[in-house]
Amino acid sequence: MAITGDDFVFGPGVATWRAGLGKLRDAVRQELVAGQLAEHLPPPTTAERVAVLDVGCGQGTQAIRLARAGYQVHGIDLSEELLAVARAAAAAESGAVRQRLCLDRGDLLQLGSDFSGRFDVVCCHGVLMYLPSLEDAVASLVSAARPGGLVSVLTRNRAGIAMRAGMSGQWTAALEAFDARYYRNRVGIDDVRSDEPEEVRISMERAGATRSAWYGVRLFTDHYGAAETSPDFVAILAAETEAGRRDPYRSVAALTHTIAVRVTGLGARN
């Protein structure tokens, strides 16, 4: 998941991350991100001509889903363990899906000229919070998109730190979190950065992309810990979907999903 140049910061959290796959918090996140992104993707009728780059593809949940929908997907990650999980999941798919899917080891901050301006859609979900610079990471992602291409990023929302602590009844932590920028996350990684939605928008613009939409992800269920999926999952997802698209709810969700379009002209760094 996390791609950090020379240091794979997410490495110590891989085992804990894997243990949470398929549980309620993960299921809500994956469904919300996929649904929100689908509203902006080129139509499935053109999918075979659409090139998608999934940076920090991890276990391949979103990459495989996009390949099933007909898109040509290149997923990269630094974790050999998570790539092995992704490849095993891909092996269970049809031959047509496997042909549309490429999974490689790769680094967000070292994409290089082979990736420059090549992709119609660039995704990076749950990675930027582990990197030292939001702006440098966003610039690298935008540079991989063609002019007019989509850039989809999932970042940790700064307001969500206090929200989760308060909903969990951790009142001292909630008070401290109001002014916090960094925190220890659920998989045990220290000094994970949080960003405000407006900061992500500004970073996109400086890199040469214009925000076209943004959503909140996981407001009501972020404090659920290791809870299994619920018989009420459809209703939970419906409530989370509405919270993610409405003010003021999206502003205090755990994660921010930003959709932008790469443009040309002044202000672009690439």
N, C-alpha and C positions, 0 to 999 in steps of 0.2 A: 504494500500500500504506500508507505511513505518513501519518497525518493528524495535524497538529500545530498546529492553530489558525492563526496568521498565517504561520508558517514551515513550508514543506514540506521537512522534514529529509531525507526519503527521495529527493528529486529527483536528487541526484548519483549515486545508486545504481541508477536505473531501467535504464540500458543494461546494466549488469552483471547485474542481476536477470533481464532478458529473455533474456540469453545462457544463463542456467542453466535456463530453463524446459524441462521434459521430460527433463532429465538425472536421474541416479540420486537425488541428494539431494532434488530437487524432487519426483520421482515418489513416493519413499517418504513424504515429508511429506504430500503431497496425499492419497494413499491412506489413510494412517493417520488423518489428521484426519477424512476423510469417513467412514471405517468406525467410528471412535469416536463421532462425532456421531450417526450413524444409529442407534446403540443407544438413544438417548434421544429421538429425534424422535417427534412424533405419527405414528401409523401411516399408510402411504401411502393407505389407503382414505379418510382424511380430509384428504389433502394439499391438495385444492383449496380448503379453507377455512382453511388455515394460512398466515399471513403471516410471511415471513422477512425480516429486515434483515441484509444483509452489509456491515459497515462496514470500509472498506479492502479492497474486493473485488478490486482490482488487475486482473489479466488475465481475471478472471471464472471461474476454474477451479471453485471451489466453488459460486458463484452459479448457473452454468449447470448444474452437476450436480444441484443441488437443484431447479431448474426442470424438468429432465428427469424427475425423480421425481414431479412433479406439484405441488410447492409454489409459492406465489405469492411471488416473490423481488424485493426492491428492493435493488440494490447501489449503494453510493456510494464514491467515492474522490476524492482531490485531484489525481491524476495524469491529465492529459488524454491522455498517451501510452498509459498502461495502459488507460484507458477505451476508447480507440480499438481496442486489441487485443481487449478484451472484446467490444466491439460487433461487430467483424469475426467473432469466433468465434460470437457469438450469431446473426449473419446466416446462418450455415451450418446452423443448427438448424431443426427443423420449425416451421411456423406456430404450432402449439399451444404449443411451448416458448417461442417469442418472445413470445407473448401473456402468458405467466406471468412475464416477466422485464422489469424496469425498471432501467436503468443511468444514474446521474446523478452529477454532481460534487457532493461534499458533505464536510463537516468533522465529525469525531467530536465535537469540543468545542463545536460550534455547531449541534447538532441542532435545538434549539428545540421549541416546543409542537406543531408538526405531527407530530413523531415520538413524543411522549410517550405511553407506555402503549399503543402501537398494535400491537405485534408479539408473535406467539406464540413466535418464536425470534429471538434477536439474536446474530449471529456477529461476531467480530472476531479474525482470525487473523494473527498476525505484525505487529502494529501498535503495541501498547502499549509495547514496548521503546524506541520513538522519542519517546515523550511525556515531558514533565518530571515528571508526577505519575501514578503508578499509580492512586491512589485517585480522583482527579478523572476519569480516563478510565473507570474501572470504574463510577463513579457515573453518568456520562453514558449508558453502555451499558445499565445496569440500568433507568434511567429510561425507556428506549425499549421495554422489555418490559412486557407486561400482567402483572398479578398471576397467578402460576402459570406464567408464560412461562419458557422456557429462555434462558440466557445462556451462550454458548460463547466462550471466549477462549484464544488461543495466545500464551504468553509465553516469553521467554528464561529458561532455568533457570540460576540462578547457579552451581550445581555443575557444569554442563556445560561451563563455560569451561575449567576445568583439565582436565577429561576429554578434550576435543577436542585440547588442546595436547599432552597426554601421549600420546594415541594417535597423534598426528602426529610424535612424537619431538622435540617442541620443549620441552626440559626446563626451560630457564630461564623460558620463558613459562608453563609449567605451575606452577612454584613461585610465580611472581608472581600467577597466577590464583586460587590458593586463597583469597586475601583480596580479590579484585577485585570490584567492583560494576559497573564500566563496561569496555567493550572495543571494539576495532575489528572490525567484522564482515566477512563474506566479500564484501560488495558495496562495501566501502570507506568505510563510514560510521563516524566516530569517536564515542566517548562514547555508545555504545548501552548502555542499562541492562539489567541482569539482575535477576530477582526470584526469590525462593524460593517453592516451592508454598504454603507456609504463609502467606506474605505476600499472595499472591493470594487465598487463602481468607478472610483477615481483611478485605481490601478489599471482597470480595463481601459479607460480613456487614455491614460498616459501611454499604454502599450499599443493604442490604435484600434480599440474595439469599443463599440457603443452598447451599453446595457439595454436589452429589449424587454427583459422581464426578470423578476426575482421572487423567490418563494421562501417560506420557512419550512423546515423539516423537523418533525418530532417535537411537538410542544407538550402534549398530554402524556406521553409515554416515555420521555427521556429518563425519568427517574425510576423506571421499573426494574432496573438491575438485570438479573438473569432469568426473568420471567419467561416461561414458554409461551408460544402462540396461544391465543385464546379462542374459544368458540365464538366470541364476539368480534373476531378480527375484522370482518367486513364493516361492522358499525364503527369500530375503532379507526379503521382506515378512512372511512367517510368523514369522520370528525376531524382527523388529522389533515385530510385533504383540504377541507374548508378553512381550517386554521392557517394552513400554509399559504393560502392565497388572499387572506383578508387582513386588513389592519384593524386593531393593533396587534393581533395575535402573531402574525409572521415575524414581527419585530423582536419577539422574545423567545422564539423557538430555539432549539439547541443548535441547529445548523442553518446556514443560508445557502440557497441554491440560486446562483446567478447565471443567467443566459445572456450572452452578448454576441454581437456580430462584428467581425473584423471589417474595418473600413480602411480607405487609403486617404492620404492627405496629411496636413499638418497635425502634429501631436503624436503620430505613430513613431514608436521607437524602433521599429523593425522594417 
